[in-house]
């Protein structure tokens, strides 16, 4: 979506303005939002952001961002194994949770809070 990395604050200000009803926020609008919360503004980053989002709807931007995020590794054991065992890991976790719940129910020795 973006040719270079932006600080999230510029994109957040843009999206906040769009969500508030300003379909096409200007550099001055974004600057005003950021300055209202005492954030130092870099004009060149605002200009570059506006160039990148020009002619695109928020829905398109979110779809592009989601597509890019789907390729980012998230870590964990499934990722280390190449993601092949994701279903098995999920089933194992569910079985362990069920076993823990059964053990916990034995801990109360048949007495419940509302018995």
Buried (B, 14 or more C-beta within 10 A) or exposed (E): BBEEEBEEBBBBBBBBBBEEEBEEBEEEBBBBBBEEEEBEBBEEBBEBBBEBBEEEEEEEBEEEEEEEEEEEEEEEEBEEEEEEBBEEBEEEEEEEEEEEEEEEEEEEEEEEEEE
